[in-house]
Amino acid sequence: MSSTTRITVTLPSDQVAELRKLPDNVSGYAAEAVTRQTRHQFLGDDLRRHEEEHGPFTDEELVEAHGKFFGSTSPSTGADAA
């Protein structure tokens, strides 16, 4: 088991009320949220760095990436998006 550190955070009261409704522990929920947000930020940083070095992604690269993430080779746009 990894070590833990107790911290205090300040949240809006309505968010605290919603957190208290969760069946899981709030600490676990917060840890997952921090992990998800950090991963999202690191990915964004990596993508920006790639574009700075190699130029913007092509339409073909974006379609391929969409397919890998969502299991489709063509992203839905406009009225077709659900």
Phi and psi restraints in degrees (range 20) as a CNS / XPLOR table:
assign (resid 1 and name C) (resid 2 and name N)
       (resid 2 and name CA) (resid 2 and name C) 1.0 -75.2 20.0 2
assign (resid 2 and name N) (resid 2 and name CA)
       (resid 2 and name C) (resid 3 and name N) 1.0 155.5 20.0 2
assign (resid 2 and name C) (resid 3 and name N)
       (resid 3 and name CA) (resid 3 and name C) 1.0 -73.0 20.0 2
assign (resid 3 and name N) (resid 3 and name CA)
       (resid 3 and name C) (resid 4 and name N) 1.0 157.9 20.0 2
assign (resid 3 and name C) (resid 4 and name N)
       (resid 4 and name CA) (resid 4 and name C) 1.0 -128.1 20.0 2
assign (resid 4 and name N) (resid 4 and name CA)
       (resid 4 and name C) (resid 5 and name N) 1.0 157.9 20.0 2
assign (resid 4 and name C) (resid 5 and name N)
       (resid 5 and name CA) (resid 5 and name C) 1.0 -131.4 20.0 2
assign (resid 5 and name N) (resid 5 and name CA)
       (resid 5 and name C) (resid 6 and name N) 1.0 131.6 20.0 2
assign (resid 5 and name C) (resid 6 and name N)
       (resid 6 and name CA) (resid 6 and name C) 1.0 -82.8 20.0 2
assign (resid 6 and name N) (resid 6 and name CA)
       (resid 6 and name C) (resid 7 and name N) 1.0 131.0 20.0 2
assign (resid 6 and name C) (resid 7 and name N)
       (resid 7 and name CA) (resid 7 and name C) 1.0 -131.4 20.0 2
assign (resid 7 and name N) (resid 7 and name CA)
       (resid 7 and name C) (resid 8 and name N) 1.0 166.7 20.0 2
assign (resid 7 and name C) (resid 8 and name N)
       (resid 8 and name CA) (resid 8 and name C) 1.0 -116.5 20.0 2
assign (resid 8 and name N) (resid 8 and name CA)
       (resid 8 and name C) (resid 9 and name N) 1.0 132.7 20.0 2
assign (resid 8 and name C) (resid 9 and name N)
       (resid 9 and name CA) (resid 9 and name C) 1.0 -125.5 20.0 2
assign (resid 9 and name N) (resid 9 and name CA)
       (resid 9 and name C) (resid 10 and name N) 1.0 154.0 20.0 2
assign (resid 9 and name C) (resid 10 and name N)
       (resid 10 and name CA) (resid 10 and name C) 1.0 -110.7 20.0 2
assign (resid 10 and name N) (resid 10 and name CA)
       (resid 10 and name C) (resid 11 and name N) 1.0 125.5 20.0 2
assign (resid 10 and name C) (resid 11 and name N)
       (resid 11 and name CA) (resid 11 and name C) 1.0 -128.6 20.0 2
assign (resid 11 and name N) (resid 11 and name CA)
       (resid 11 and name C) (resid 12 and name N) 1.0 156.4 20.0 2
assign (resid 11 and name C) (resid 12 and name N)
       (resid 12 and name CA) (resid 12 and name C) 1.0 -59.9 20.0 2
assign (resid 12 and name N) (resid 12 and name CA)
       (resid 12 and name C) (resid 13 and name N) 1.0 144.1 20.0 2
assign (resid 12 and name C) (resid 13 and name N)
       (resid 13 and name CA) (resid 13 and name C) 1.0 -56.5 20.0 2
assign (resid 13 and name N) (resid 13 and name CA)
       (resid 13 and name C) (resid 14 and name N) 1.0 -37.6 20.0 2
assign (resid 13 and name C) (resid 14 and name N)
       (resid 14 and name CA) (resid 14 and name C) 1.0 -66.6 20.0 2
assign (resid 14 and name N) (resid 14 and name CA)
       (resid 14 and name C) (resid 15 and name N) 1.0 -33.6 20.0 2
assign (resid 14 and name C) (resid 15 and name N)
       (resid 15 and name CA) (resid 15 and name C) 1.0 -69.4 20.0 2
assign (resid 15 and name N) (resid 15 and name CA)
       (resid 15 and name C) (resid 16 and name N) 1.0 -39.2 20.0 2
assign (resid 15 and name C) (resid 16 and name N)
       (resid 16 and name CA) (resid 16 and name C) 1.0 -62.6 20.0 2
assign (resid 16 and name N) (resid 16 and name CA)
       (resid 16 and name C) (resid 17 and name N) 1.0 -42.0 20.0 2
assign (resid 16 and name C) (resid 17 and name N)
       (resid 17 and name CA) (resid 17 and name C) 1.0 -60.5 20.0 2
assign (resid 17 and name N) (resid 17 and name CA)
       (resid 17 and name C) (resid 18 and name N) 1.0 -40.9 20.0 2
assign (resid 17 and name C) (resid 18 and name N)
       (resid 18 and name CA) (resid 18 and name C) 1.0 -68.3 20.0 2
assign (resid 18 and name N) (resid 18 and name CA)
       (resid 18 and name C) (resid 19 and name N) 1.0 -40.1 20.0 2
assign (resid 18 and name C) (resid 19 and name N)
       (resid 19 and name CA) (resid 19 and name C) 1.0 -60.7 20.0 2
assign (resid 19 and name N) (resid 19 and name CA)
       (resid 19 and name C) (resid 20 and name N) 1.0 -37.8 20.0 2
assign (resid 19 and name C) (resid 20 and name N)
       (resid 20 and name CA) (resid 20 and name C) 1.0 -69.8 20.0 2
assign (resid 20 and name N) (resid 20 and name CA)
       (resid 20 and name C) (resid 21 and name N) 1.0 -15.6 20.0 2
assign (resid 20 and name C) (resid 21 and name N)
       (resid 21 and name CA) (resid 21 and name C) 1.0 -81.8 20.0 2
assign (resid 21 and name N) (resid 21 and name CA)
       (resid 21 and name C) (resid 22 and name N) 1.0 -14.5 20.0 2
assign (resid 21 and name C) (resid 22 and name N)
       (resid 22 and name CA) (resid 22 and name C) 1.0 -71.1 20.0 2
assign (resid 22 and name N) (resid 22 and name CA)
       (resid 22 and name C) (resid 23 and name N) 1.0 140.7 20.0 2
assign (resid 22 and name C) (resid 23 and name N)
       (resid 23 and name CA) (resid 23 and name C) 1.0 -73.0 20.0 2
assign (resid 23 and name N) (resid 23 and name CA)
       (resid 23 and name C) (resid 24 and name N) 1.0 -27.2 20.0 2
assign (resid 23 and name C) (resid 24 and name N)
       (resid 24 and name CA) (resid 24 and name C) 1.0 -83.5 20.0 2
assign (resid 24 and name N) (resid 24 and name CA)
       (resid 24 and name C) (resid 25 and name N) 1.0 169.3 20.0 2
assign (resid 24 and name C) (resid 25 and name N)
       (resid 25 and name CA) (resid 25 and name C) 1.0 -73.4 20.0 2
assign (resid 25 and name N) (resid 25 and name CA)
       (resid 25 and name C) (resid 26 and name N) 1.0 146.3 20.0 2
assign (resid 25 and name C) (resid 26 and name N)
       (resid 26 and name CA) (resid 26 and name C) 1.0 -64.9 20.0 2
assign (resid 26 and name N) (resid 26 and name CA)
       (resid 26 and name C) (resid 27 and name N) 1.0 -37.2 20.0 2
assign (resid 26 and name C) (resid 27 and name N)
       (resid 27 and name CA) (resid 27 and name C) 1.0 -62.0 20.0 2
assign (resid 27 and name N) (resid 27 and name CA)
       (resid 27 and name C) (resid 28 and name N) 1.0 -43.7 20.0 2
assign (resid 27 and name C) (resid 28 and name N)
       (resid 28 and name CA) (resid 28 and name C) 1.0 -63.5 20.0 2
assign (resid 28 and name N) (resid 28 and name CA)
       (resid 28 and name C) (resid 29 and name N) 1.0 -41.7 20.0 2
assign (resid 28 and name C) (resid 29 and name N)
       (resid 29 and name CA) (resid 29 and name C) 1.0 -62.5 20.0 2
assign (resid 29 and name N) (resid 29 and name CA)
       (resid 29 and name C) (resid 30 and name N) 1.0 -45.4 20.0 2
assign (resid 29 and name C) (resid 30 and name N)
       (resid 30 and name CA) (resid 30 and name C) 1.0 -65.0 20.0 2
assign (resid 30 and name N) (resid 30 and name CA)
       (resid 30 and name C) (resid 31 and name N) 1.0 -40.4 20.0 2
assign (resid 30 and name C) (resid 31 and name N)
       (resid 31 and name CA) (resid 31 and name C) 1.0 -62.3 20.0 2
assign (resid 31 and name N) (resid 31 and name CA)
       (resid 31 and name C) (resid 32 and name N) 1.0 -41.9 20.0 2
assign (resid 31 and name C) (resid 32 and name N)
       (resid 32 and name CA) (resid 32 and name C) 1.0 -64.2 20.0 2
assign (resid 32 and name N) (resid 32 and name CA)
       (resid 32 and name C) (resid 33 and name N) 1.0 -40.4 20.0 2
assign (resid 32 and name C) (resid 33 and name N)
       (resid 33 and name CA) (resid 33 and name C) 1.0 -64.6 20.0 2
assign (resid 33 and name N) (resid 33 and name CA)
       (resid 33 and name C) (resid 34 and name N) 1.0 -41.8 20.0 2
assign (resid 33 and name C) (resid 34 and name N)
       (resid 34 and name CA) (resid 34 and name C) 1.0 -65.1 20.0 2
assign (resid 34 and name N) (resid 34 and name CA)
       (resid 34 and name C) (resid 35 and name N) 1.0 -42.8 20.0 2
assign (resid 34 and name C) (resid 35 and name N)
       (resid 35 and name CA) (resid 35 and name C) 1.0 -60.6 20.0 2
assign (resid 35 and name N) (resid 35 and name CA)
       (resid 35 and name C) (resid 36 and name N) 1.0 -46.1 20.0 2
assign (resid 35 and name C) (resid 36 and name N)
       (resid 36 and name CA) (resid 36 and name C) 1.0 -63.0 20.0 2
assign (resid 36 and name N) (resid 36 and name CA)
       (resid 36 and name C) (resid 37 and name N) 1.0 -45.1 20.0 2
assign (resid 36 and name C) (resid 37 and name N)
       (resid 37 and name CA) (resid 37 and name C) 1.0 -66.2 20.0 2
assign (resid 37 and name N) (resid 37 and name CA)
       (resid 37 and name C) (resid 38 and name N) 1.0 -41.4 20.0 2
assign (resid 37 and name C) (resid 38 and name N)
       (resid 38 and name CA) (resid 38 and name C) 1.0 -64.5 20.0 2
assign (resid 38 and name N) (resid 38 and name CA)
       (resid 38 and name C) (resid 39 and name N) 1.0 -43.6 20.0 2
assign (resid 38 and name C) (resid 39 and name N)
       (resid 39 and name CA) (resid 39 and name C) 1.0 -60.3 20.0 2
assign (resid 39 and name N) (resid 39 and name CA)
       (resid 39 and name C) (resid 40 and name N) 1.0 -42.4 20.0 2
assign (resid 39 and name C) (resid 40 and name N)
       (resid 40 and name CA) (resid 40 and name C) 1.0 -61.1 20.0 2
assign (resid 40 and name N) (resid 40 and name CA)
       (resid 40 and name C) (resid 41 and name N) 1.0 -44.5 20.0 2
assign (resid 40 and name C) (resid 41 and name N)
       (resid 41 and name CA) (resid 41 and name C) 1.0 -65.7 20.0 2
assign (resid 41 and name N) (resid 41 and name CA)
       (resid 41 and name C) (resid 42 and name N) 1.0 -43.9 20.0 2
assign (resid 41 and name C) (resid 42 and name N)
       (resid 42 and name CA) (resid 42 and name C) 1.0 -62.6 20.0 2
assign (resid 42 and name N) (resid 42 and name CA)
       (resid 42 and name C) (resid 43 and name N) 1.0 -40.4 20.0 2
assign (resid 42 and name C) (resid 43 and name N)
       (resid 43 and name CA) (resid 43 and name C) 1.0 -63.1 20.0 2
assign (resid 43 and name N) (resid 43 and name CA)
       (resid 43 and name C) (resid 44 and name N) 1.0 -45.3 20.0 2
assign (resid 43 and name C) (resid 44 and name N)
       (resid 44 and name CA) (resid 44 and name C) 1.0 -59.6 20.0 2
assign (resid 44 and name N) (resid 44 and name CA)
       (resid 44 and name C) (resid 45 and name N) 1.0 -42.7 20.0 2
assign (resid 44 and name C) (resid 45 and name N)
       (resid 45 and name CA) (resid 45 and name C) 1.0 -62.1 20.0 2
assign (resid 45 and name N) (resid 45 and name CA)
       (resid 45 and name C) (resid 46 and name N) 1.0 -43.6 20.0 2
assign (resid 45 and name C) (resid 46 and name N)
       (resid 46 and name CA) (resid 46 and name C) 1.0 -62.7 20.0 2
assign (resid 46 and name N) (resid 46 and name CA)
       (resid 46 and name C) (resid 47 and name N) 1.0 -42.2 20.0 2
assign (resid 46 and name C) (resid 47 and name N)
       (resid 47 and name CA) (resid 47 and name C) 1.0 -65.6 20.0 2
assign (resid 47 and name N) (resid 47 and name CA)
       (resid 47 and name C) (resid 48 and name N) 1.0 -42.1 20.0 2
assign (resid 47 and name C) (resid 48 and name N)
       (resid 48 and name CA) (resid 48 and name C) 1.0 -62.6 20.0 2
assign (resid 48 and name N) (resid 48 and name CA)
       (resid 48 and name C) (resid 49 and name N) 1.0 -43.1 20.0 2
assign (resid 48 and name C) (resid 49 and name N)
       (resid 49 and name CA) (resid 49 and name C) 1.0 -63.2 20.0 2
assign (resid 49 and name N) (resid 49 and name CA)
       (resid 49 and name C) (resid 50 and name N) 1.0 -40.8 20.0 2
assign (resid 49 and name C) (resid 50 and name N)
       (resid 50 and name CA) (resid 50 and name C) 1.0 -61.3 20.0 2
assign (resid 50 and name N) (resid 50 and name CA)
       (resid 50 and name C) (resid 51 and name N) 1.0 -45.5 20.0 2
assign (resid 50 and name C) (resid 51 and name N)
       (resid 51 and name CA) (resid 51 and name C) 1.0 -66.0 20.0 2
assign (resid 51 and name N) (resid 51 and name CA)
       (resid 51 and name C) (resid 52 and name N) 1.0 -35.5 20.0 2
assign (resid 51 and name C) (resid 52 and name N)
       (resid 52 and name CA) (resid 52 and name C) 1.0 -63.4 20.0 2
assign (resid 52 and name N) (resid 52 and name CA)
       (resid 52 and name C) (resid 53 and name N) 1.0 -37.3 20.0 2
assign (resid 52 and name C) (resid 53 and name N)
       (resid 53 and name CA) (resid 53 and name C) 1.0 -82.9 20.0 2
assign (resid 53 and name N) (resid 53 and name CA)
       (resid 53 and name C) (resid 54 and name N) 1.0 -34.6 20.0 2
assign (resid 53 and name C) (resid 54 and name N)
       (resid 54 and name CA) (resid 54 and name C) 1.0 -120.0 20.0 2
assign (resid 54 and name N) (resid 54 and name CA)
       (resid 54 and name C) (resid 55 and name N) 1.0 -1.3 20.0 2
assign (resid 54 and name C) (resid 55 and name N)
       (resid 55 and name CA) (resid 55 and name C) 1.0 89.3 20.0 2
assign (resid 55 and name N) (resid 55 and name CA)
       (resid 55 and name C) (resid 56 and name N) 1.0 172.6 20.0 2
assign (resid 55 and name C) (resid 56 and name N)
       (resid 56 and name CA) (resid 56 and name C) 1.0 -61.3 20.0 2
assign (resid 56 and name N) (resid 56 and name CA)
       (resid 56 and name C) (resid 57 and name N) 1.0 152.1 20.0 2
assign (resid 56 and name C) (resid 57 and name N)
       (resid 57 and name CA) (resid 57 and name C) 1.0 -67.0 20.0 2
assign (resid 57 and name N) (resid 57 and name CA)
       (resid 57 and name C) (resid 58 and name N) 1.0 142.7 20.0 2
assign (resid 57 and name C) (resid 58 and name N)
       (resid 58 and name CA) (resid 58 and name C) 1.0 -79.0 20.0 2
assign (resid 58 and name N) (resid 58 and name CA)
       (resid 58 and name C) (resid 59 and name N) 1.0 163.6 20.0 2
assign (resid 58 and name C) (resid 59 and name N)
       (resid 59 and name CA) (resid 59 and name C) 1.0 -58.3 20.0 2
assign (resid 59 and name N) (resid 59 and name CA)
       (resid 59 and name C) (resid 60 and name N) 1.0 -39.6 20.0 2
assign (resid 59 and name C) (resid 60 and name N)
       (resid 60 and name CA) (resid 60 and name C) 1.0 -63.0 20.0 2
assign (resid 60 and name N) (resid 60 and name CA)
       (resid 60 and name C) (resid 61 and name N) 1.0 -42.1 20.0 2
assign (resid 60 and name C) (resid 61 and name N)
       (resid 61 and name CA) (resid 61 and name C) 1.0 -64.1 20.0 2
assign (resid 61 and name N) (resid 61 and name CA)
       (resid 61 and name C) (resid 62 and name N) 1.0 -40.2 20.0 2
assign (resid 61 and name C) (resid 62 and name N)
       (resid 62 and name CA) (resid 62 and name C) 1.0 -65.9 20.0 2
assign (resid 62 and name N) (resid 62 and name CA)
       (resid 62 and name C) (resid 63 and name N) 1.0 -40.2 20.0 2
assign (resid 62 and name C) (resid 63 and name N)
       (resid 63 and name CA) (resid 63 and name C) 1.0 -64.1 20.0 2
assign (resid 63 and name N) (resid 63 and name CA)
       (resid 63 and name C) (resid 64 and name N) 1.0 -43.2 20.0 2
assign (resid 63 and name C) (resid 64 and name N)
       (resid 64 and name CA) (resid 64 and name C) 1.0 -62.6 20.0 2
assign (resid 64 and name N) (resid 64 and name CA)
       (resid 64 and name C) (resid 65 and name N) 1.0 -43.8 20.0 2
assign (resid 64 and name C) (resid 65 and name N)
       (resid 65 and name CA) (resid 65 and name C) 1.0 -63.0 20.0 2
assign (resid 65 and name N) (resid 65 and name CA)
       (resid 65 and name C) (resid 66 and name N) 1.0 -42.0 20.0 2
assign (resid 65 and name C) (resid 66 and name N)
       (resid 66 and name CA) (resid 66 and name C) 1.0 -59.2 20.0 2
assign (resid 66 and name N) (resid 66 and name CA)
       (resid 66 and name C) (resid 67 and name N) 1.0 -43.6 20.0 2
assign (resid 66 and name C) (resid 67 and name N)
       (resid 67 and name CA) (resid 67 and name C) 1.0 -62.0 20.0 2
assign (resid 67 and name N) (resid 67 and name CA)
       (resid 67 and name C) (resid 68 and name N) 1.0 -39.3 20.0 2
assign (resid 67 and name C) (resid 68 and name N)
       (resid 68 and name CA) (resid 68 and name C) 1.0 -68.3 20.0 2
assign (resid 68 and name N) (resid 68 and name CA)
       (resid 68 and name C) (resid 69 and name N) 1.0 -36.7 20.0 2
assign (resid 68 and name C) (resid 69 and name N)
       (resid 69 and name CA) (resid 69 and name C) 1.0 -77.7 20.0 2
assign (resid 69 and name N) (resid 69 and name CA)
       (resid 69 and name C) (resid 70 and name N) 1.0 -40.8 20.0 2
assign (resid 69 and name C) (resid 70 and name N)
       (resid 70 and name CA) (resid 70 and name C) 1.0 -115.1 20.0 2
assign (resid 70 and name N) (resid 70 and name CA)
       (resid 70 and name C) (resid 71 and name N) 1.0 1.4 20.0 2
assign (resid 70 and name C) (resid 71 and name N)
       (resid 71 and name CA) (resid 71 and name C) 1.0 75.7 20.0 2
assign (resid 71 and name N) (resid 71 and name CA)
       (resid 71 and name C) (resid 72 and name N) 1.0 22.0 20.0 2
assign (resid 71 and name C) (resid 72 and name N)
       (resid 72 and name CA) (resid 72 and name C) 1.0 -134.9 20.0 2
assign (resid 72 and name N) (resid 72 and name CA)
       (resid 72 and name C) (resid 73 and name N) 1.0 149.5 20.0 2
assign (resid 72 and name C) (resid 73 and name N)
       (resid 73 and name CA) (resid 73 and name C) 1.0 -92.8 20.0 2
assign (resid 73 and name N) (resid 73 and name CA)
       (resid 73 and name C) (resid 74 and name N) 1.0 -6.0 20.0 2
assign (resid 73 and name C) (resid 74 and name N)
       (resid 74 and name CA) (resid 74 and name C) 1.0 -136.8 20.0 2
assign (resid 74 and name N) (resid 74 and name CA)
       (resid 74 and name C) (resid 75 and name N) 1.0 119.1 20.0 2
assign (resid 74 and name C) (resid 75 and name N)
       (resid 75 and name CA) (resid 75 and name C) 1.0 -66.9 20.0 2
assign (resid 75 and name N) (resid 75 and name CA)
       (resid 75 and name C) (resid 76 and name N) 1.0 142.6 20.0 2
assign (resid 75 and name C) (resid 76 and name N)
       (resid 76 and name CA) (resid 76 and name C) 1.0 -79.5 20.0 2
assign (resid 76 and name N) (resid 76 and name CA)
       (resid 76 and name C) (resid 77 and name N) 1.0 137.2 20.0 2
assign (resid 76 and name C) (resid 77 and name N)
       (resid 77 and name CA) (resid 77 and name C) 1.0 -135.2 20.0 2
assign (resid 77 and name N) (resid 77 and name CA)
       (resid 77 and name C) (resid 78 and name N) 1.0 164.6 20.0 2
assign (resid 77 and name C) (resid 78 and name N)
       (resid 78 and name CA) (resid 78 and name C) 1.0 59.5 20.0 2
assign (resid 78 and name N) (resid 78 and name CA)
       (resid 78 and name C) (resid 79 and name N) 1.0 -136.2 20.0 2
assign (resid 78 and name C) (resid 79 and name N)
       (resid 79 and name CA) (resid 79 and name C) 1.0 -69.8 20.0 2
assign (resid 79 and name N) (resid 79 and name CA)
       (resid 79 and name C) (resid 80 and name N) 1.0 -19.2 20.0 2
assign (resid 79 and name C) (resid 80 and name N)
       (resid 80 and name CA) (resid 80 and name C) 1.0 -76.9 20.0 2
assign (resid 80 and name N) (resid 80 and name CA)
       (resid 80 and name C) (resid 81 and name N) 1.0 -20.6 20.0 2
assign (resid 80 and name C) (resid 81 and name N)
       (resid 81 and name CA) (resid 81 and name C) 1.0 -69.8 20.0 2
assign (resid 81 and name N) (resid 81 and name CA)
       (resid 81 and name C) (resid 82 and name N) 1.0 138.7 20.0 2
